[in-house]
Amino acid sequence: AWRAVESFFVGHGHKSIGRYPVVCRWRDDLYFTIASIVDFQRPTGSGIRFEFPANPIIVPQPCVRFNDIGNVGVTGRHFSSFCMVGQLSMPDEEGGYWKDGCMRLDYEMLTRTLGIPRDEITFVEDVWSGGGSFGPSLEYFVGGLELGNAVFTEFQGSLDDRRPLDQRIIDMGAGLERFAWVTMGTPTAYDCCFGPITSRMADAEGVEAGTGELCAYYREVARALASEPDAARARQEAISALSLGESRVSRTIEPLEGIYLVADHLRTLAFAIADGALPSNVGGGYNLRVLLRRMMARLGRLGARHDLDELVSLHVEYLRGTYPELAESAGEIREIVGLEARRYTGMRSRMESIASRLKAKKAEPTVGELITLYESDGVPPDYLRELGAIREIPGEFYERLSELHQSPKTDAPAPPPGLEGLPRTEALFHGDDPPEFEARVLHAGGGIVVLDRTSFYARSGGQEPDHGTIGGSRVTDVSSHGGVIAHAVEGDLPSAGSTVRCAVDTARRAAVTAHHTSTHILNSSARHVLGSWVWQHSAFKDDTHARLDITHHSALTPEEVSRIESAANSVVRRNLEVSIREHAREEAESRYGFRIYQGGVVPVDAVRIVSVGDFDVEACGGTHVRRTGEIGLLKVTQAERVQDGVVRLVFKAGEAALAHVQDGERTLSWVAGKIGADRQKIPESLERRLGSGEAARTRLRALTKRSSAGAAQEAASKARRLGRVTLYTTIDVDLDADYHIAVGEAAVASDALLVYLALVRDGDRVRVVAYSGAEASTALRAGELAKEASAALGGSGGGSARFGQGGGAEASRAQEAIRRAEAMASAT
């Protein structure tokens, strides 16, 4: 269908444009590309501007939407991702057309290219608004099915208070899947859009997709949806209308719904992973994980075993004609889908236990309870339905779940007072960048100085600001507010209108700069080592250290960290040129792609491109070295997984890295001296010492266990009857917590009414060990006792009914902890 549509529009003067990523890197208010027009919307300081690479254009844009995923597979027409054919025109630019031209082209495309009879086509005029702009729209339907909607965007504001836009736009979006459906006449849109994928799965399941009964069923579903928006209820109405028995539904309808769902969700995951997104518990990755878990749950309900690797390969091959770039990422798509599938499988035993408890309650959980189960335990309702714990998935479940994870747009910090009406500051740090300069004072007050020009870099893009002096007074912070750069100054402020001598702290600047260029190098090194899904999530660059958060599915192994560090230092040693050039945004995106937006959206017309040789290219406004060799050394000092799907690399560069290595050398020499070994033999010596130490600890534990019986009897004999229990307490400064764990366990085993509480000094802290006997635990839980005693010590604790532990740093309050324990026992 796409080739026919493309050929028609190209034949009528349109430029055919390749798809843009489904991960919307060029908009900070969208995670996924939701419409073809989004491809050409660019943020500016005052809003959104349209930038077309040609006029007019046609584009097959995959779009991702999650508001209808509960309907996927059920209705025959809903998708989590679909191809929006974008027919776009700027009527006021050369080659553009307006309403009459659009209507003529669309009508001709429908009748001549797709062969749809004239009397089956209906045009409906309406008004469409969104994003602060609006205009008349023209929707076209075939057989009651909406195929496309042409929006003639020409106003901003509201119907009652409207103003003409500077750019008039035709935004016609049509569903390619629906074009194929109406021309091929298959029972569902899925049957003509997933080709060999649904055929292969249907054959394995032993079901037939193209039967007359299936056509009748989905017609009934469509009829029911006209008055009943809930897909699950519409489904039941269709089953009742056709008198389909339970066995027929379970043998045909449900397997096909599962096949369609799996095919749809896997295609969406393929596009998203190919474009750098990862399933996770944060941001847009959350929705991808929802899809994957729905898919895995539904695969579990199908009778046959389906190979996910094979299904990914079938998708990639089937889409090769329109989206050949997917083939380049096929291996990574299989890797990520396989990893997530294994994680899901590893959760099954816990999910089965939860499902069993729900079934025992014999009451359907509410939507809120289902959301809690998914959020807290990762249990998708599809899996609960598979095990019979719920009858149906509430229609609003996935919509409400998606709403919970909409990222609120954060407002920029308020500027200091007095900056209103000031002109933009000339940023010398983006030009000749003199370390010493003279400037005129435009504003001085409240500890803030604004100059007409400055070499002081303002905090931006994760790079910390320059320090230095203005007129002899110390600059401690620099920030930018709408292009006006404010300097926070300690000491006497210069007078407004005066000319001052300024100096940047060059040593600090050099250190921060080395860390910034190193961030670019480390980011690309991580992508080369780990996979194309690695993107910069956030970054921080200061003079003493830097950190880089990257998107990655798992915690890094020491071997991976070492490979990333080695790759980065290889780039440093190659002494590559670091060039900085400005490009028109459209030119930069066309030449380098959207990977330039590692640091986020750049809402400017001219994009500052920083190239590290042929190794890395990014849009960046920061300061950089001239050649990578100036960095000298890059050392990763820490790697940790800070949240699901995000790994943090803390590192040092340049002089800071050298100082870190030298500190490590001094530490090794000190250790070698302490253990009496050569530095090269430290590992062997430590291993021997640790081995002998562990053997000693094993012997000590055995001795403790032997002696604990007598100590346990003594504790039971000294316990006092308080309330329904007998309580033994001790404050110990000689023996450790392991000893009291052994004694307490033995004591409550011999006396079911005994409660055992030990406060053990451990350096400056106090450890709490609590046990409750079998009968005592029904009156006083050991975990609650440990919690209360730890709170008295200024700390925290907890545990189970039989055993609790905790501690705190306020050793002087040990007697207060004992008093609280006695009060709890007396209250039983």
C-alpha positions, 0 to 999 in steps of 0.5 A, a space after each residue: 500500500 505504501 509504494 502505491 501511495 508514495 508513487 501517486 504523491 511523488 507523481 504529483 510533485 511531493 518529495 518522499 521523506 524517510 521516516 523519523 525515529 519513533 523516539 522523539 529526541 527533538 521535542 522535550 515535551 514528547 517521548 514518542 513520535 505520535 503523529 507525522 507532523 511531529 517530525 517537522 515541529 521544532 521548539 523555539 524560544 517562544 513555541 513550536 515552528 514547522 521546518 519542512 525539508 521540502 515542500 510538499 512532502 509525503 512520509 511513512 511515519 511510524 507513530 506510537 500511542 499507548 492510550 488504546 493498548 487495551 483494545 489491541 487484538 480485540 477490535 480488529 483495528 487498534 494498534 499500539 503503533 501504526 504508520 501515519 502517512 503524512 501529506 504535508 504542505 506549506 501553502 505560502 511557500 513555493 510548491 505548496 497548495 491549500 484546501 482545494 488542492 488537498 481535497 483534489 489529491 486525496 480524492 484522486 488517490 482514494 479513487 484512482 490509486 486505491 480503487 475505492 468506489 466514489 459512492 463509498 467515500 464520505 468527507 466530513 468537515 470539522 475543526 481541529 485544535 491542538 498545541 495552541 493552534 487550530 483550523 478547519 479539518 476534513 476527515 474522510 471515511 470509507 464504509 464508516 471507517 475513518 481513513 484520514 484527516 486533513 487539518 488546515 492549520 491557520 490560526 492560533 488562540 481560540 475560536 473567539 480570540 484568534 490570530 493568523 499564524 505566521 506559517 499556514 500548514 496542511 497536516 494530512 495524516 492517514 493510517 496506512 494500515 487502514 488503506 491496506 485493510 479497505 483495499 484487501 478486505 481482510 476480517 481485521 486490519 491485522 491480517 493484512 498488516 503483519 503478513 507472515 507473522 500472524 500466518 506463522 503463529 496461526 498455523 502453529 496454533 491450528 486456527 484459521 484467520 480468514 473465515 467468514 465467521 471471523 468477518 461476521 464476528 469483527 463486524 459485530 465488534 465494530 457495531 458494538 463499539 459504535 455505542 459501547 466504547 469499552 472494548 471488553 464489553 463490545 466483545 461480549 456483545 459480539 459473542 452474544 449476538 452471534 451465539 458463539 459458545 465458550 469452546 468456540 471462543 476459546 478455540 478461535 477468537 481468543 487465540 487470534 486475539 493473542 496472535 494479533 496482540 503479540 504481532 502488534 506489540 512486538 512490532 512496536 518494540 522493534 521500532 522503539 528499540 531500533 531507535 534507542 529506547 529500552 523497556 524500563 520502569 521510568 519514562 517512555 520505557 515504562 510503556 514499552 515494558 507494559 507492552 512486553 509483559 502483556 505480550 509475554 502473558 498472552 504468549 503463555 495463554 497460547 497453546 504452541 511455543 513461539 520463538 521470539 527471535 524468529 518472530 523478530 526476524 519475520 517482522 524485520 524482513 517483512 518491513 524491509 521494503 519500507 524500513 530497511 534500517 530495522 535490519 541493522 538493529 535486528 540483533 539488538 532488538 532480539 537481545 533486548 526482547 530476549 533479556 526482558 522475556 527472561 526477566 518476566 519468566 523469572 517472575 512467574 513463580 511469585 506472580 502465580 502465588 499472587 494469582 492464587 491468593 486473588 482466586 481464593 478471595 473470590 472477588 474481582 479486584 478493582 482497577 486501583 488494586 490491579 494497578 497496585 499489583 502491576 506497580 508493586 509486583 510487576 503482575 500484568 492483568 493479562 497474566 491474572 486473566 490467563 490463570 483465571 484470577 480475573 475474568 476480564 481486564 477493565 477497559 480503562 486499566 492501561 489508560 489509567 496506568 499510562 496517565 500515572 507515568 506522564 512526565 510533568 514539564 518542569 519550569 525553569 528556575 525564576 531569574 533574580 530580580 532586576 533582570 527584566 528588560 536587559 539585553 542579551 549578554 554577549 557570550 565571549 566563551 563561544 567566541 575568542 574566549 579571553 580569560 581576562 576582559 573588560 566589560 560594562 556593568 548593566 546591572 548590580 544589586 542583590 549580589 548579582 552583576 550583569 555585564 554587557 559581555 562575559 567570558 564566564 561560562 554560565 551553568 548549562 547542559 550539566 556543566 558547572 559555571 566558571 569562577 573568578 573575579 569581577 573588579 576584584 570581587 569573587 564570582 561564585 556562580 553564573 547562570 543564564 536567564 533568557 540569554 541574560 547572564 547573571 554573575 553571583 558575586 561576593 564582596 563589593 559590587 561595581 556600579 551600574 554603568 562602570 567598566 570593570 576588569 574581569 578574570 576567569 579562574 583558568 585552572 578551574 575552567 581547564 579542569 571542567 573543560 577536560 571533564 566535559 569533552 571526556 563526557 562526550 568520549 565516554 558516552 560514545 565509548 559506552 555505546 560502542 562497547 554496550 550497544 546502540 541503545 546507549 544514550 546520555 540520560 544526564 550528565 554533570 561536569 565539575 573541576 574535581 569529577 564528572 558523572 555520566 548517566 547512560 541508558 542501559 538495561 543492566 548493571 555494568 560488570 567490572 569487565 564492561 567498565 574496563 572495556 569502556 574506560 580503555 576505549 575512551 583512553 584510546 580516543 584520548 591517546 589518538 589526540 583527535 581534533 575537537 572541532 566546533 562549528 555552527 550549522 542550521 538546525 535542519 542541516 545539522 539533523 540531516 547531516 548527523 541525525 538525531 544522535 546529536 541531541 545527547 544532551 537534550 533539545 536545542 531550541 535554537 535556529 543555529 546548532 553548535 556541533 562539537 565533533 571529536 574527530 570521526 568518533 563522536 558528534 553532538 550538539 553542545 553549548 559547553 567548553 571543550 579542549 582543542 585535541 583529545 590528547 590535552 585530557 591526558 587520562 580518563 579514569 572511571 572511579 565508580 559504576 552503579 545502576 541508579 534506577 531501572 534502565 539507567 547506569 551511572 559512571 563517575 569519572 575523573 579526567 586530566 589532573 584530577 584523574 592523575 591525582 586519583 591514580 597517585 592516591 591509589 598508588 600510595 594506598 597500595 604501598 601503605 597496604 603492602 607495608 602493613 601486611 608485609 608483602 610486595 605490592 605485586 603480591 598483595 592479592 595473594 597475601 590478602 587471600 591467605 589472610 582472609 582464608 585464615 580469618 574465615 577459618 577462625 570465624 568458623 571455629 568461633 561460631 562453632 564455639 558460640 553455638 556450643 556455649 549458647 545452651 548454657 547462656 540461653 538457660 541463664 537468660 530464661 532463668 533471669 527473665 521477668 514476667 511482664 504481662 503475658 510474656 517473660 522478658 530478658 534484656 541485656 546491654 553487652 559491651 564485650 560480646 558481639 551480635 552474632 553471639 546474642 543471635 545464637 543465644 537468643 535463638 536457643 533461649 526462645 526455643 526452650 521457652 515459648 513465652 520468652 522475649 529476648 532483647 540484647 543491646 550490643 555495643 558496636 563501636 559508636 553504634 548499638 546493635 539491637 537483637 530481638 527474639 520472641 518465642 512461639 507463644 510470646 510472638 502472638 502477643 509481642 512481635 520481635 520485629 516491633 520490639 526491635 523497631 521501638 528499641 532502635 527508635 529509642 537509640 535514634 535509629 531504625 529496625 524491624 523484622 518478623 514475629 519471631 526475629 528482629 534486629 536494628 540499631 542506632 547511634 545514640 548509645 547513651 539512650 540504651 536504658 531508655 530502649 530497655 524501658 520502652 521494651 519493658 513497657 511493650 511487654 507489660 502492655 501484652 
